[in-house]
């Protein structure tokens, strides 16, 4: 695993080990705090208003059966205005979601950045953004980020993948922790104790 090679693990064995460690069989972690429907709608409206006000859309026409739409906006202005729109909702956001201030954005470039959206049969298939535009003094003149949308695939470990044994893994962690704490086989701290003479 540390060498970047394929590993696999028996999920039933993992559940059994978790149950032995005190977790309920089939137990799932507590869900993350979520926004109520009203707040979600208000966030969406704030995003729509900011985009409508600050983003210029153009159709680049059809090419090879796909439609291209470009969206251009000054980066700092866009993010600053969006957060200004949602600032009144800050108290309703999940704990730990701190709102950035205008001061946080002052060093962000205000260069106009363009995202190129590719649609095939009305469905979004690719988004391209030139990230070099965000670094005003970059030596690199073009640094493209491409995000492609496709149907997901469940990864399958190839033949020869190393199978991990949960008992061995946990045993190794336990031994490492005990060694770090200085606990020996007898369960006592491995330190020299001297007794003062009476």
N, C-alpha and C positions, 0 to 999 in steps of 0.2 A: 504493500500500500504506500509506504514511504518512498518507494522507488518509482511511483507512478504507474504501477502495473495493476491489472484487474484483480479484485478480490470479491468474494461472495460470502453471504452469511445466511444461515437458516433462520427465518423469521420466527418459526415456532419455538426454536431453541431460545431465541432472544426474549420472547414473551414468557417462556418458562423461567428463565433466569430473573427477569424483572419481577415475576410473581414471587419467587423465592426471596427476593430482596425487599418484599413488603408491598409492592404495587399490586393493585387488583388486576386479575386477568382481563385483558381487553380494555384496560383503563386508558383514557386519552387525556392529554394535557389540558389544563383549563384554557378555554378560548380567550383569545386576545380581546381587550376592550374594543367595542365597535361603536361607530357613530349611529345615532338614531336617524330614522328616515328623513326627518325634517332638516337636520344639519347637513346630511349628505346632499339633499336637494339644493340647499343654499350654497354649498361649496361648488356644486355643478353650475349653478346660475352665475356665481362670481367668476368662474373660469370662462364661461361663455361670454359674459359681458367684456372681460378683459381681452379675450381673443378677438371679438367683434370690433373692439375699439382700436387695438394695437397691431393686429396681424393683417397683412395684405395677402390675399389669395389670388393665384393666377392659374389658369388651366394651360398646361403646356401641350395639350392636344394628345391624340392617340398615336402610339408607336408600337408596332408589333402586337397589336391587339390589346394593348394596355393603355390606361389613361394616367396621365401625370398631372399632379396638382402641386404647386409650390406654395409654401407659406413662409413669408418673410416678416421679421420683426426685430426691433432693437432689443438685444438680450436683457440689459439691465432694466430698461423701462418696463419690459414685459413682466419680469419676475417681481419687480418692486410694486407695480400696480396690482398684480394678482394678490400679493400678500397684504397690501393695503385693503383690498376688497374683503379678504377673509379675516382680517384682524378682529372685527367685532364678534367673530365666532370662537375666538381663542379659548374662552372658558368652557366651551362644550367639546373641545378636542380631547382625546385620550391623555391621561397623565404622561408627562415626559415629552409631549409634543410642543417644544418651545418655538415661539414665533420669532423669526429673524427680524431685525430692525433695519431701517434704511441705512444705518451705519455699516451693517454687515454687507450691504450690496454696493457700497461706494466704490470699491476697487474692482467690481465686476465690469468687464468691457461692455460698452454700449454699442458695439458693432452690430450691424444688421446681420442676422443669421437666417439662412434659408433652409427649410426642411423640404425635401422632395418626396412626395407620397406617390406610390405606384398602386393603381387599382386595376384588377382584372375581373371583369364581369361584376363590377360594383363592389368587390371585396378588396380590402386593404391587404396587399401582399408584401410591401417593402417600404421602409422609410430610410432616407439617406440624409445625413447632416454632415457638413464640413466643420469639424471641431477646431481646425486651425484658425477659424474666424474668431474664436473665443480667446485666443492668445494673440494679442495685438502685436507683440514683439517676437513671435515665434519664427525660428529659422525655417521650419517646415512650412511650405506654402499651401499644402493641401493635406488634410488628415481626415479621411472619410470614415464615418461610423455608419454601418449598414445594419438595420434590423429587419430580418425576414420573418414573415408569419407563415407557418405551415402546420399541418396536423402533427400533434405530438406523437412520439414513439417511446414505448417503455424500453429502457436499456436492458439488454440481455448480456450477462457475462459470457465471454467466449470460453470454449473448451480449454482446460488447463488453468483456469482462474484459481487462485489460492483460496481455500475455504477457511474462514476464520472460526475459531472455537471460542465461544463466549466464556467458558470456565477458565480457559488458559489466559484469555485477555484480562479478565477480572482478577485472576490470581496474580498476574504480573503487575497490575496496577496496585493491588494490595501490598505486595512485597516491596514495591518501590516506595509506597507511602510509609510503610513501617520503617524502611531503611532511612528515609528522610527524617522521620521522627526520632530515630535512634532506638527503636524497639527491637529487642532481640527475640530469640526463639522462646525464651521464658516469659516474654511479655513485659520485661522490665527495661528501663532505660539503660543503655550500655554506656554508663559513665562510671568513673572511679569514685567511690565514696570513701572518705576517711573519717574515722571516729576520733574526736578529740579525747585525749587522755584525761581522766578524771583527776 
